[in-house]
Amino acid sequence: MKICITGTSSGIGKKINDLLVQKNYITIPLTRNEIDLGDIASVVNYDFSYCDILINCAGNDLGGKCLFAEHDPKKWTEVLNVNLTSSILLTQKALMKNPKSVICNITSTNCDKYYGNDLIYTLTKNSLSNFTDLLKVDFPDGKFKEFRVGLTKTNFNKNRYKFSENIADDDKFYSQPHLEPSFVAQKIVEFVFSDTDFQRLSP
């Protein structure tokens, strides 16, 4: 069995890949060195291998956590590409190679409630959730899953500000209830191999 995972450079994606490798699964970890999910041409031209399971886990919020009017278009375009468009393209490639591929999309509890000043990120996660539901209509015999996860302590917040004059205040950001990536990865792996097609995990 081959399992492809995006976002494996760090965070939840890396923990998922590590856990699957420990369980002796064959994985295809799509790190930033392997494919640039922010560059759609790179994704279109990527020679996608056959897989039994695709886990779309990559996500970022480059330049986000601000009013939409102040969000640099170059940055929010990358957020759209990484979080949504690349997932759609890779799902299409997976289904073309193997119509029986299990597709698992990792979304966010931002889909349940929008707290403001995070418009593009929340839009991408809501859209990915809707994409999962639409796939179920077009492919009634397929297996399409959504795992909706709450705040998890990763490099996500630091990466949001990596090209900004603002400094990520992780101590403040993660002072609120949050999950640990190893725990989330374990729950996602269990979910992928379960019969259910939706799960929500909050701190």
C-alpha positions in Angstrom: 0.0 0.0 0.0 1.3 3.4 -1.0 0.3 6.5 1.0 1.1 10.0 -0.3 1.2 12.9 2.2 1.6 16.6 1.5 3.1 19.0 4.0 5.7 16.6 5.3 8.5 19.1 5.8 7.3 19.8 9.3 4.4 19.8 11.7 1.4 17.4 11.5 2.4 16.1 8.0 5.8 15.1 9.1 4.4 13.3 12.2 1.9 11.4 10.0 4.7 10.3 7.6 7.0 9.3 10.5 4.1 7.3 12.1 3.3 5.5 8.9 6.9 4.6 8.2 7.1 3.1 11.7 4.1 1.0 10.8 6.0 -0.2 7.7 3.8 1.5 5.1 5.3 2.7 1.9 5.0 6.5 1.9 5.4 9.3 -0.7 6.2 12.3 1.5 5.8 15.5 -0.5 8.2 17.9 1.1 9.0 21.5 -0.1 12.1 20.1 -1.7 10.0 17.5 -3.6 7.3 19.9 -4.9 6.4 23.6 -4.5 2.7 23.5 -3.7 2.7 27.3 -4.0 3.6 27.1 -7.7 0.7 25.6 -9.6 2.9 25.0 -12.7 5.1 22.8 -10.5 2.1 20.8 -9.3 0.6 20.5 -12.8 3.9 19.1 -14.1 4.7 16.9 -11.1 4.9 13.2 -12.1 2.5 11.9 -9.6 3.0 8.3 -8.6 0.2 5.7 -8.1 -1.1 5.8 -4.5 -3.7 4.0 -2.5 -4.2 6.9 -0.1 -3.7 10.6 -0.5 -3.6 12.8 2.6 -3.7 16.5 1.7 -2.2 17.9 4.9 -0.1 20.9 3.7 -1.3 24.3 4.8 -0.1 27.8 5.4 -1.3 31.3 6.2 1.5 33.4 4.7 1.0 37.0 5.6 -2.3 36.3 7.2 -4.0 37.0 10.6 -4.8 40.5 9.4 -7.6 42.5 7.7 -8.2 41.1 4.2 -7.6 44.6 2.8 -4.1 44.6 4.2 -3.2 41.0 3.1 -0.5 41.1 0.3 -2.1 39.5 -2.8 1.2 37.7 -3.6 1.0 36.1 -0.2 -2.7 35.2 -0.1 -2.4 33.8 -3.6 0.2 31.3 -2.3 -2.2 30.4 0.6 -4.8 29.6 -2.0 -2.4 27.5 -4.0 -0.9 25.6 -1.1 -4.1 25.0 0.9 -6.7 24.5 -1.9 -5.6 24.5 -5.6 -2.7 22.0 -5.1 -5.0 19.7 -3.1 -7.5 19.7 -6.0 -4.8 19.1 -8.6 -3.2 16.2 -6.6 -6.6 14.7 -5.9 -7.3 14.7 -9.7 -3.9 13.1 -10.4 -4.5 10.5 -7.7 -7.9 9.5 -9.1 -6.5 9.4 -12.7 -3.9 7.0 -11.6 -6.1 5.0 -9.2 -9.9 5.7 -9.2 -10.1 3.8 -5.9 -7.7 6.1 -4.1 -8.8 7.1 -0.6 -8.6 10.9 -0.4 -8.3 12.5 3.1 -8.4 16.3 3.3 -7.2 18.0 6.5 -9.3 21.1 7.2 -9.7 23.4 10.2 -12.2 24.1 12.9 -12.2 27.6 11.4 -14.9 25.9 9.2 -17.1 25.7 12.3 -16.6 29.3 13.4 -14.9 32.3 11.8 -13.1 34.5 14.4 -12.1 37.3 12.0 -8.9 38.6 10.4 -8.1 35.2 8.8 -10.3 35.4 5.6 -8.2 33.7 3.0 -7.0 30.8 5.2 -10.6 30.2 6.4 -11.9 30.4 2.8 -9.4 27.7 1.6 -10.3 25.3 4.4 -14.1 25.8 3.9 -13.6 25.3 0.2 -11.5 22.1 0.8 -14.4 20.8 3.0 -16.9 21.6 0.3 -14.6 19.9 -2.3 -14.7 16.7 -0.2 -18.5 16.7 -0.2 -18.7 17.4 -3.9 -16.4 14.5 -4.7 -18.8 12.2 -2.8 -21.6 13.2 -5.3 -19.5 12.8 -8.4 -17.8 9.6 -7.3 -20.4 7.8 -5.1 -18.3 4.6 -4.9 -15.2 6.6 -3.8 -13.8 7.1 -0.4 -13.4 10.8 0.5 -12.7 11.9 4.0 -12.4 15.2 6.0 -10.5 15.5 9.2 -11.2 18.9 10.8 -8.5 19.8 13.3 -8.2 22.6 15.8 -5.3 24.7 16.8 -2.1 22.6 16.9 1.4 23.7 18.0 3.6 23.6 14.9 5.7 26.1 12.9 2.5 27.4 11.3 2.4 30.7 13.2 6.1 31.4 12.5 5.8 30.6 8.8 2.8 33.0 8.6 5.2 35.9 9.3 8.4 34.6 7.7 8.4 37.4 5.0 7.0 40.1 7.3 8.4 42.7 9.6 6.0 41.4 12.2 7.4 38.8 14.6 5.4 35.7 15.5 4.6 35.7 19.2 4.3 32.0 19.7 4.1 32.3 23.5 0.9 34.4 23.1 -0.5 32.5 20.2 -0.2 29.1 21.8 -1.2 30.3 25.3 -4.7 29.3 24.3 -5.8 25.6 24.4 -4.0 23.7 21.6 -3.1 20.2 20.4 0.3 18.5 19.9 1.2 17.4 16.4 2.1 13.8 17.4 -1.3 13.3 19.0 -3.1 14.8 16.0 -1.1 12.6 13.6 -2.0 9.5 15.5 -5.7 10.4 15.3 -5.5 11.2 11.6 -3.8 7.8 10.9 -6.5 6.0 12.8 -9.2 8.0 11.0 -7.7 7.2 7.5 -8.1 3.5 8.1 -11.5 3.8 9.7 -14.9 3.4 8.1 -16.0 7.0 9.0 -15.6 9.9 6.5 -15.6 12.8 8.9 -14.0 13.6 12.2 -13.5 16.8 14.2 -10.6 17.2 16.8 -10.5 20.2 19.0 -8.2 21.1 21.9 
